[in-house]
Amino acid sequence: MKIFSKILLGTAVAFALTSCNDWLDVNTNPNTPSDGSAQYYQNLSHSQFYTNSACQFAAFRTCMAMGDYTMHSQYTTYGLAAAWMPYIGWVTTPYQWFFVGAGPNIEGMYTKAMEAEAWHYAAAARFLKAYGFMLMTDLYGEMPFTDAVGENAIPKYDNGRTIYLGCLELIDEAIELFQKEQGPNAKALVYGDSWNQGDVSRWLKMCYLMKARWINKLTKKGTGSYKDGKYDAQTILDCLAKAQQSNADNTIINHLDENSKSHDVLGWDEPVDYSPLYSVWGMNSNYYVTKMLVDNLTNFDGKGIEDPRADKMLPWAYFAGGEPKIPDYVADQPIKIEGNWRRTAGVDMHTAIRTNGAPYTTSYDVKKGGWYCASDTRAGDTIFIQTTSSSKGYAANVDLIYRKLKSDDHSKQSGVFYNRVSAPTYLAVYHEACFIKAEVLFRQGDKSGAFEAYKSGIKASMELMNERLESWCAEDRNLKDCPSFTPMAQADIDNYLNNAIGTAADLTLPKIMTQKRIAMQMSVETFNDMRRMDYEKGCVLNWELPWEYVNNTQLQQDYLPLDKGLRRWRQCSHEYNYNVKNLQAIGAEVPGAEALMDYVEEGTTNPCWNRHKLAWSINVWWDSNQE
């Protein structure tokens, strides 16, 4: 919003001037920094970086509540998410990185590109605006949109319908502009494009996939035209026919492990070349996979055939040999051993395990026999391996494998595929197109067509993952000794596709959604899909509500009644501090907010429905039957 452009953007850009070659430096005059001095082609990479980072940070925070990952404690920021205990500390970063890092630059880029007849830059600006504001309405519901990033320092709010349909209009404009021939003096898109390297055909495919994704979220709106806010199955299928047709069409950010001098300028001061998920997840400790994820990867649909991706998505620890002690509470889980590597068990979030102080943090000491837990009652928790990963560039390690003791190779832990420093960000990929198609066709009763799309999505996911595994092992041959890095064998892929995923006759929507979720780990779409399915037990295989939430161990149901669940984030403090009157006013258009309009939080003077703890349980527009 403009208020943040005025308060923070000048300072942020000034920080970017530490290097003349810094690609975050969008100014032509370093003595008078402002967003207005940048050329349209200088804005694009900057805006891409901050928009993607906002999406990735939101994905991590929302997915922690969706059941595949957890933490060792109920009381940490993201441990609370796993327990369905809403926490205001989740909400600021995605908002700030989009509105401050990208928003003002996107609008300026569009205006200048249109003046220069640089239609492809204008199209990219429209895409980024739609992509960012769709994230905002996914998370917060209502938001300044038509009045945002303009001259009004306290912009009015728009309702969810206005934002949603506005984003669809923006993506349609982007599609139109990408199909125009650039003006004679316009810069080629390749000069500023860090996502598709100027390939307009990839941009168009990405636009069509996002349009299909967004219309597909309208499953609660009744059938009709998407332009009227309805579920439009034929338009979804038409878009998918113009979206990615194979992995060759994907839009992927291939992050680097180089610890570049170019750092973000919004206060984290971290390199812009590495994966955002490494920043918030990979480099940090005490994150674990859950039993639900382990079960879905090792015994999908009860066929007893392990997913070849399991070794890559579940963490491993190096151990000196011998048979590990398997506690009774994980006796039903497969504990896989390959050479000197042991794979983790999953934390069962459908039990009270975390209320008993588990998983207890594992330590390493060669004098004590290697891995151990300093607890008499939780000594067996060494079976739970943290997801921590490492890097050569940023962490100055010898390779991508984390070591609990940096000097001891026996204390190695593998991390997981998606949280490594150079793990790719899959922005717009073929396997998502397949799973959307499978869902649409399944809803239409075409189980044969749905199954073919579903199977193609699983296959595409495995092949895409293999591409990165192969490149990691080519970069460092020592990584082949760790099962987490070795590429999947074609025989294992074929066996899984032919024998583990079922048939057209027994295909179900939960199977489709489970495989989509496995393929799209750490995507906000996981949160969106779970809301669309109303968190019904079994809507994803092996999914059910967290034990701690059902048993209300921290009064979670005071925030999220059992019949509602987590439906949105509350707004962040910037909106309460600078724009609370407009935030309060939009409440009159939000079903569920009317009973909260007079609420005044202790220590404040202005009434604000969004400050009430029940605000977390109010459905966003697309997740409701509201017109």
JOSUL-V744850 format. One record per pair of residues at least 6 apart in sequence whose C-alpha atoms are under 7 Angstrom apart, sorted by sequence separation. I is the first residue (numbers start at 1). J is the second residue. D is the distance in Angstrom with one decimal. If there is no record, write none. Layout:
i=I j=J d=D
i=I j=J d=D
This chain:
i=16 j=22 d=7.0
i=27 j=33 d=6.0
i=64 j=70 d=6.3
i=73 j=79 d=5.6
i=74 j=80 d=5.5
i=80 j=86 d=6.9
i=113 j=119 d=6.5
i=137 j=143 d=6.7
i=196 j=202 d=6.5
i=224 j=230 d=4.9
i=225 j=231 d=6.8
i=226 j=232 d=5.4
i=244 j=250 d=6.4
i=263 j=269 d=5.3
i=264 j=270 d=5.7
i=299 j=305 d=5.7
i=336 j=342 d=5.9
i=337 j=343 d=6.3
i=364 j=370 d=5.2
i=365 j=371 d=6.6
i=373 j=379 d=5.0
i=391 j=397 d=5.8
i=392 j=398 d=5.7
i=403 j=409 d=6.7
i=405 j=411 d=6.0
i=417 j=423 d=6.7
i=441 j=447 d=6.8
i=473 j=479 d=5.6
i=479 j=485 d=6.0
i=480 j=486 d=5.2
i=533 j=539 d=6.5
i=537 j=543 d=6.1
i=538 j=544 d=6.6
i=560 j=566 d=6.1
i=587 j=593 d=5.6
i=588 j=594 d=6.3
i=600 j=606 d=6.1
i=27 j=34 d=6.7
i=71 j=78 d=6.9
i=148 j=155 d=5.8
i=190 j=197 d=5.0
i=196 j=203 d=6.9
i=223 j=230 d=5.4
i=224 j=231 d=5.9
i=225 j=232 d=5.4
i=263 j=270 d=5.0
i=264 j=271 d=6.5
i=298 j=305 d=6.5
i=299 j=306 d=5.7
i=336 j=343 d=5.3
i=364 j=371 d=4.5
i=372 j=379 d=6.7
i=390 j=397 d=7.0
i=392 j=399 d=5.3
i=404 j=411 d=5.3
i=473 j=480 d=5.9
i=537 j=544 d=5.0
i=549 j=556 d=5.9
i=587 j=594 d=6.7
i=600 j=607 d=4.4
i=16 j=24 d=5.8
i=17 j=25 d=5.7
i=27 j=35 d=6.9
i=71 j=79 d=5.0
i=113 j=121 d=5.9
i=114 j=122 d=6.0
i=147 j=155 d=5.3
i=190 j=198 d=3.7
i=222 j=230 d=5.7
i=223 j=231 d=4.7
i=224 j=232 d=5.5
i=263 j=271 d=4.3
i=264 j=272 d=6.0
i=298 j=306 d=4.2
i=335 j=343 d=6.2
i=363 j=371 d=5.7
i=364 j=372 d=6.1
i=373 j=381 d=6.7
i=391 j=399 d=6.1
i=392 j=400 d=6.3
i=403 j=411 d=5.2
i=404 j=412 d=6.4
i=441 j=449 d=6.5
i=442 j=450 d=5.3
i=549 j=557 d=7.0
i=599 j=607 d=5.2
i=600 j=608 d=6.1
i=16 j=25 d=5.0
i=28 j=37 d=5.9
i=70 j=79 d=6.2
i=74 j=83 d=6.7
i=113 j=122 d=5.2
i=147 j=156 d=6.1
i=189 j=198 d=4.6
i=221 j=230 d=5.2
i=222 j=231 d=5.8
i=223 j=232 d=6.0
i=262 j=271 d=5.8
i=263 j=272 d=5.3
i=297 j=306 d=6.2
i=298 j=307 d=5.8
i=335 j=344 d=6.7
i=362 j=371 d=6.6
i=363 j=372 d=5.4
i=373 j=382 d=6.4
i=391 j=400 d=4.7
i=403 j=412 d=4.4
i=441 j=450 d=5.1
i=517 j=526 d=6.2
i=598 j=607 d=5.5
i=599 j=608 d=5.8
i=27 j=37 d=5.4
i=28 j=38 d=6.0
i=221 j=231 d=6.0
i=261 j=271 d=6.8
i=262 j=272 d=6.1
i=297 j=307 d=5.2
i=335 j=345 d=6.4
i=362 j=372 d=5.7
i=363 j=373 d=6.0
i=372 j=382 d=6.1
i=390 j=400 d=5.0
i=402 j=412 d=5.6
i=403 j=413 d=6.1
i=597 j=607 d=6.8
i=598 j=608 d=6.8
i=599 j=609 d=5.8
i=601 j=611 d=6.6
i=27 j=38 d=4.7
i=110 j=121 d=7.0
i=144 j=155 d=6.0
i=215 j=226 d=6.4
i=260 j=271 d=5.7
i=362 j=373 d=4.9
i=371 j=382 d=6.6
i=389 j=400 d=6.7
i=390 j=401 d=5.5
i=401 j=412 d=6.4
i=402 j=413 d=5.2
i=439 j=450 d=6.7
i=597 j=608 d=6.1
i=598 j=609 d=6.9
i=13 j=25 d=6.7
i=26 j=38 d=5.1
i=70 j=82 d=5.5
i=110 j=122 d=4.5
i=144 j=156 d=5.6
i=145 j=157 d=6.8
i=218 j=230 d=6.1
i=219 j=231 d=5.5
i=259 j=271 d=5.7
i=298 j=310 d=6.6
i=333 j=345 d=6.5
i=361 j=373 d=6.5
i=389 j=401 d=5.9
i=390 j=402 d=4.7
i=401 j=413 d=6.1
i=402 j=414 d=6.3
i=438 j=450 d=4.0
i=473 j=485 d=6.9
i=597 j=609 d=4.6
i=17 j=30 d=6.6
i=109 j=122 d=6.8
i=144 j=157 d=4.1
i=145 j=158 d=6.0
i=218 j=231 d=4.9
i=260 j=273 d=6.7
i=297 j=310 d=5.3
i=360 j=373 d=6.5
i=389 j=402 d=4.9
i=401 j=414 d=5.2
i=437 j=450 d=6.9
i=438 j=451 d=6.6
i=596 j=609 d=4.7
i=599 j=612 d=6.6
i=64 j=78 d=6.5
i=143 j=157 d=5.1
i=144 j=158 d=5.5
i=388 j=402 d=6.6
i=401 j=415 d=6.9
i=67 j=82 d=6.8
i=110 j=125 d=5.4
i=142 j=157 d=6.5
i=143 j=158 d=5.6
i=216 j=231 d=6.6
i=330 j=345 d=6.8
i=438 j=453 d=5.1
i=26 j=42 d=5.6
i=65 j=81 d=4.7
i=109 j=125 d=6.4
i=142 j=158 d=5.9
i=215 j=231 d=6.2
i=437 j=453 d=6.3
i=438 j=454 d=5.4
i=469 j=485 d=5.7
i=593 j=609 d=6.1
i=596 j=612 d=6.9
i=26 j=43 d=6.1
i=64 j=81 d=5.8
i=65 j=82 d=4.5
i=142 j=159 d=5.0
i=215 j=232 d=6.6
i=256 j=273 d=5.3
i=257 j=274 d=5.9
i=469 j=486 d=6.3
i=470 j=487 d=5.9
i=64 j=82 d=5.5
i=142 j=160 d=5.2
i=145 j=163 d=6.3
i=255 j=273 d=5.6
i=256 j=274 d=5.1
i=360 j=378 d=6.3
i=435 j=453 d=6.5
i=469 j=487 d=5.3
i=14 j=33 d=6.2
i=65 j=84 d=6.2
i=106 j=125 d=5.3
i=141 j=160 d=5.7
i=255 j=274 d=5.0
i=321 j=340 d=6.1
i=434 j=453 d=5.0
i=435 j=454 d=5.6
i=13 j=33 d=6.5
i=216 j=236 d=6.9
i=255 j=275 d=5.6
i=320 j=340 d=6.2
i=362 j=382 d=5.7
i=434 j=454 d=6.1
i=13 j=34 d=7.0
i=215 j=236 d=6.6
i=319 j=340 d=5.4
i=360 j=381 d=5.9
i=466 j=487 d=5.4
i=24 j=46 d=5.4
i=178 j=200 d=6.6
i=318 j=340 d=5.6
i=319 j=341 d=6.0
i=359 j=381 d=5.8
i=434 j=456 d=6.5
i=435 j=457 d=5.9
i=466 j=488 d=6.4
i=587 j=609 d=6.7
i=10 j=33 d=6.5
i=106 j=129 d=6.7
i=137 j=160 d=6.4
i=318 j=341 d=4.5
i=319 j=342 d=6.8
i=434 j=457 d=4.9
i=10 j=34 d=5.7
i=212 j=236 d=4.6
i=317 j=341 d=5.6
i=318 j=342 d=6.3
i=584 j=608 d=5.2
i=289 j=314 d=7.0
i=316 j=341 d=6.2
i=317 j=342 d=5.4
i=359 j=384 d=6.9
i=389 j=414 d=6.2
i=432 j=457 d=6.9
i=584 j=609 d=6.4
i=137 j=163 d=7.0
i=178 j=204 d=6.8
i=316 j=342 d=5.4
i=317 j=343 d=6.5
i=389 j=415 d=4.2
i=431 j=457 d=4.2
i=514 j=540 d=5.1
i=592 j=618 d=5.9
i=212 j=239 d=5.8
i=316 j=343 d=4.3
i=388 j=415 d=4.9
i=431 j=458 d=6.9
i=513 j=540 d=6.1
i=514 j=541 d=6.1
i=212 j=240 d=6.5
i=315 j=343 d=6.0
i=316 j=344 d=5.9
i=387 j=415 d=4.6
i=510 j=538 d=6.9
i=61 j=90 d=6.6
i=175 j=204 d=6.1
i=314 j=343 d=6.9
i=315 j=344 d=5.9
i=387 j=416 d=6.0
i=431 j=460 d=5.5
i=510 j=539 d=5.0
i=511 j=540 d=6.9
i=134 j=164 d=6.6
i=209 j=239 d=6.6
i=314 j=344 d=6.6
i=390 j=420 d=6.8
i=391 j=421 d=6.0
i=430 j=460 d=6.9
i=431 j=461 d=5.8
i=510 j=540 d=4.8
i=511 j=541 d=6.7
i=208 j=239 d=5.1
i=209 j=240 d=6.2
i=389 j=420 d=5.9
i=390 j=421 d=7.0
i=510 j=541 d=6.1
i=175 j=207 d=6.6
i=208 j=240 d=6.6
i=134 j=167 d=6.5
i=98 j=132 d=6.5
i=133 j=167 d=7.0
i=208 j=242 d=6.3
i=209 j=243 d=5.3
i=208 j=243 d=5.2
i=58 j=94 d=5.8
i=171 j=207 d=6.4
i=531 j=567 d=6.8
i=57 j=94 d=6.1
i=130 j=167 d=4.5
i=205 j=242 d=6.1
i=206 j=243 d=6.4
i=205 j=243 d=4.1
i=345 j=383 d=5.9
i=346 j=384 d=6.6
i=55 j=94 d=6.7
i=205 j=244 d=5.7
i=344 j=383 d=5.9
i=345 j=384 d=5.4
i=571 j=610 d=7.0
i=54 j=94 d=4.1
i=130 j=170 d=5.8
i=171 j=211 d=6.8
i=344 j=384 d=5.2
i=364 j=404 d=6.8
i=570 j=610 d=6.2
i=130 j=171 d=6.4
i=344 j=385 d=5.1
i=455 j=497 d=6.9
i=54 j=97 d=5.3
i=127 j=170 d=6.7
i=168 j=211 d=6.8
i=54 j=98 d=5.7
i=126 j=170 d=5.6
i=127 j=171 d=5.7
i=104 j=149 d=5.5
i=126 j=171 d=6.6
i=570 j=615 d=6.3
i=51 j=97 d=6.9
i=103 j=149 d=6.4
i=570 j=616 d=5.9
i=50 j=97 d=5.6
i=51 j=98 d=5.3
i=127 j=174 d=5.8
i=202 j=249 d=6.2
i=364 j=411 d=6.5
i=569 j=616 d=5.5
i=50 j=98 d=6.0
i=126 j=174 d=5.5
i=568 j=616 d=5.2
i=202 j=251 d=6.7
i=567 j=616 d=6.0
i=568 j=617 d=6.5
i=124 j=174 d=6.7
i=566 j=616 d=6.1
i=567 j=617 d=4.9
i=568 j=618 d=6.6
i=50 j=101 d=5.4
i=51 j=102 d=6.0
i=123 j=174 d=4.2
i=566 j=617 d=5.4
i=567 j=618 d=5.8
i=568 j=619 d=6.6
i=50 j=102 d=5.6
i=294 j=346 d=5.9
i=565 j=617 d=6.0
i=567 j=619 d=5.1
i=568 j=620 d=6.6
i=327 j=380 d=5.6
i=451 j=504 d=5.2
i=564 j=617 d=5.9
i=567 j=620 d=6.8
i=47 j=101 d=6.8
i=123 j=177 d=5.2
i=326 j=380 d=6.9
i=559 j=613 d=5.1
i=560 j=614 d=6.6
i=47 j=102 d=4.5
i=123 j=178 d=5.7
i=196 j=251 d=6.3
i=291 j=346 d=3.8
i=325 j=380 d=6.8
i=559 j=614 d=4.8
i=195 j=251 d=6.6
i=290 j=346 d=4.2
i=291 j=347 d=5.1
i=448 j=504 d=5.3
i=451 j=507 d=6.8
i=560 j=616 d=6.8
i=120 j=177 d=6.2
i=195 j=252 d=6.8
i=289 j=346 d=5.4
i=290 j=347 d=4.3
i=291 j=348 d=4.9
i=447 j=504 d=5.6
i=458 j=515 d=6.8
i=559 j=616 d=6.5
i=560 j=617 d=5.3
i=47 j=105 d=6.5
i=119 j=177 d=5.5
i=120 j=178 d=5.2
i=195 j=253 d=6.0
i=289 j=347 d=6.4
i=290 j=348 d=5.8
i=454 j=512 d=6.4
i=461 j=519 d=5.7
i=559 j=617 d=6.8
i=47 j=106 d=6.4
i=119 j=178 d=6.6
i=290 j=349 d=6.7
i=447 j=507 d=7.0
i=119 j=180 d=6.6
i=43 j=105 d=6.0
i=120 j=182 d=6.9
i=165 j=227 d=6.8
i=119 j=182 d=5.6
i=118 j=182 d=5.5
i=165 j=229 d=6.7
i=117 j=182 d=6.2
i=118 j=183 d=6.0
i=43 j=109 d=6.1
i=117 j=183 d=4.8
i=118 j=186 d=4.8
i=121 j=189 d=6.4
i=317 j=385 d=6.7
i=40 j=109 d=4.5
i=117 j=186 d=6.2
i=118 j=187 d=6.7
i=120 j=189 d=6.4
i=316 j=385 d=6.6
i=35 j=105 d=6.5
i=116 j=186 d=6.0
i=315 j=385 d=6.2
i=414 j=484 d=6.4
i=439 j=509 d=6.9
i=315 j=386 d=6.8
i=40 j=112 d=5.8
i=315 j=387 d=5.6
i=40 j=113 d=5.8
i=439 j=512 d=6.9
i=286 j=361 d=6.9
i=435 j=512 d=6.7
i=55 j=135 d=6.9
i=51 j=132 d=6.2
i=435 j=516 d=5.9
i=9 j=100 d=6.3
i=319 j=410 d=6.5
i=532 j=623 d=6.1
i=318 j=410 d=5.9
i=531 j=623 d=6.7
i=318 j=411 d=6.2
i=318 j=412 d=5.3
i=5 j=100 d=6.2
i=317 j=412 d=5.8
i=318 j=413 d=6.4
i=4 j=100 d=6.0
i=317 j=413 d=4.4
i=288 j=385 d=6.7
i=316 j=413 d=5.7
i=317 j=414 d=6.4
i=1 j=99 d=5.8
i=288 j=386 d=5.1
i=316 j=414 d=5.3
i=5 j=104 d=6.5
i=287 j=386 d=5.5
i=288 j=387 d=5.8
i=315 j=414 d=5.6
i=286 j=386 d=5.7
i=287 j=387 d=5.7
i=315 j=415 d=5.3
i=285 j=386 d=6.7
i=315 j=416 d=5.5
i=314 j=416 d=5.9
i=285 j=388 d=5.5
i=313 j=416 d=5.1
i=284 j=388 d=5.9
i=312 j=416 d=6.1
i=313 j=417 d=5.5
i=282 j=387 d=6.9
i=283 j=388 d=5.8
i=312 j=417 d=5.5
i=282 j=388 d=5.1
i=283 j=389 d=5.8
i=282 j=389 d=5.1
i=283 j=390 d=6.1
i=257 j=391 d=6.6
i=259 j=393 d=5.0
i=257 j=392 d=6.6
i=258 j=393 d=4.8
i=259 j=394 d=5.0
i=257 j=393 d=5.2
i=257 j=394 d=7.0
i=282 j=419 d=4.6
i=281 j=419 d=6.3
i=282 j=420 d=5.8
i=278 j=419 d=4.9
i=277 j=419 d=5.3
i=278 j=420 d=5.4
i=278 j=421 d=5.1
i=2 j=148 d=6.5
i=275 j=421 d=5.3
i=1 j=148 d=4.9
i=2 j=149 d=4.5
i=45 j=192 d=5.6
i=274 j=421 d=5.3
i=275 j=422 d=5.9
i=1 j=149 d=4.3
i=2 j=150 d=5.6
i=44 j=192 d=5.4
i=45 j=193 d=5.8
i=274 j=422 d=5.8
i=275 j=423 d=6.3
i=2 j=151 d=6.1
i=44 j=193 d=6.3
i=45 j=194 d=5.6
i=2 j=152 d=6.4
i=3 j=153 d=4.5
i=41 j=191 d=6.6
i=42 j=192 d=6.1
i=2 j=153 d=5.2
i=3 j=154 d=6.7
i=41 j=192 d=5.2
i=309 j=462 d=6.9
i=257 j=421 d=6.0
i=256 j=421 d=7.0
i=257 j=422 d=5.6
i=256 j=422 d=4.9
i=255 j=422 d=4.6
i=254 j=422 d=6.9
i=255 j=423 d=6.3
i=316 j=484 d=7.0
i=255 j=424 d=5.8
i=254 j=424 d=4.7
i=253 j=424 d=5.6
i=254 j=425 d=6.7
i=252 j=424 d=6.5
i=253 j=425 d=5.0
i=311 j=483 d=6.3
i=312 j=484 d=4.5
i=252 j=425 d=5.7
i=253 j=426 d=6.6
i=311 j=484 d=5.4
i=312 j=485 d=6.6
i=252 j=426 d=4.8
i=251 j=426 d=6.7
i=252 j=427 d=5.5
i=251 j=427 d=5.6
i=252 j=428 d=7.0
i=251 j=428 d=5.1
i=250 j=428 d=5.8
i=251 j=429 d=6.2
i=250 j=429 d=4.6
i=250 j=430 d=6.3
i=308 j=488 d=6.1
i=247 j=429 d=6.7
i=247 j=430 d=5.6
i=246 j=430 d=5.5
i=308 j=492 d=6.2
i=244 j=429 d=6.6
i=245 j=430 d=6.2
i=308 j=493 d=6.3
i=244 j=430 d=5.0
i=244 j=433 d=6.8
i=307 j=496 d=6.4
i=305 j=496 d=6.7
i=240 j=433 d=6.3
i=305 j=500 d=5.8
i=352 j=547 d=6.2
i=350 j=546 d=5.3
i=351 j=547 d=5.4
i=352 j=548 d=6.7
i=303 j=500 d=5.6
i=349 j=546 d=5.6
i=350 j=547 d=4.7
i=349 j=547 d=6.2
i=237 j=437 d=6.7
i=300 j=500 d=6.9
i=233 j=440 d=6.5
i=247 j=460 d=6.8
i=72 j=286 d=5.7
i=71 j=286 d=5.6
i=72 j=287 d=6.8
i=71 j=287 d=4.6
i=70 j=287 d=5.9
i=71 j=288 d=5.8
i=247 j=464 d=6.9
i=70 j=288 d=5.4
i=57 j=276 d=7.0
i=69 j=288 d=5.7
i=70 j=289 d=6.2
i=209 j=428 d=6.9
i=56 j=276 d=6.3
i=69 j=289 d=4.5
i=70 j=290 d=6.5
i=56 j=277 d=6.6
i=68 j=289 d=6.0
i=69 j=290 d=5.3
i=68 j=290 d=5.3
i=206 j=428 d=5.6
i=53 j=276 d=5.9
i=67 j=290 d=7.0
i=68 j=292 d=6.3
i=209 j=433 d=6.5
i=68 j=293 d=5.1
i=23 j=262 d=6.9
i=22 j=262 d=5.4
i=296 j=541 d=7.0
i=16 j=265 d=6.0
i=15 j=265 d=5.9
i=292 j=542 d=5.7
i=292 j=543 d=6.6
i=12 j=265 d=5.2
i=12 j=266 d=6.1
i=74 j=354 d=6.6
i=73 j=354 d=6.5
i=72 j=358 d=5.9
i=72 j=359 d=5.0
i=72 j=360 d=6.6
i=220 j=623 d=6.7
i=218 j=622 d=5.8
i=220 j=624 d=6.4
i=221 j=625 d=5.7
i=217 j=622 d=6.9
i=220 j=625 d=5.9
i=154 j=578 d=7.0
i=154 j=579 d=5.6
i=157 j=582 d=6.0
i=156 j=582 d=5.4
i=157 j=583 d=6.4
i=141 j=568 d=6.8
i=159 j=586 d=6.9
i=140 j=568 d=5.6
i=139 j=568 d=5.4
i=140 j=569 d=5.1
i=157 j=586 d=6.1
i=139 j=569 d=5.5
i=140 j=570 d=6.2
i=159 j=589 d=6.9
i=140 j=571 d=6.3
i=63 j=522 d=5.9
i=160 j=620 d=6.8
i=161 j=621 d=6.2
i=66 j=527 d=6.6
i=160 j=621 d=5.0
i=60 j=522 d=5.6
i=62 j=524 d=6.5
i=59 j=522 d=5.2
i=63 j=526 d=6.7
i=83 j=546 d=6.1
i=59 j=523 d=4.8
i=63 j=527 d=6.5
i=59 j=524 d=4.5
i=62 j=527 d=6.1
i=83 j=548 d=5.6
i=84 j=549 d=5.9
i=58 j=524 d=6.6
i=83 j=549 d=5.7
i=85 j=556 d=5.1
i=84 j=556 d=6.5
i=91 j=569 d=6.6
i=141 j=620 d=4.7
i=91 j=571 d=6.8
i=92 j=572 d=5.2
i=141 j=621 d=6.7
i=91 j=572 d=5.7
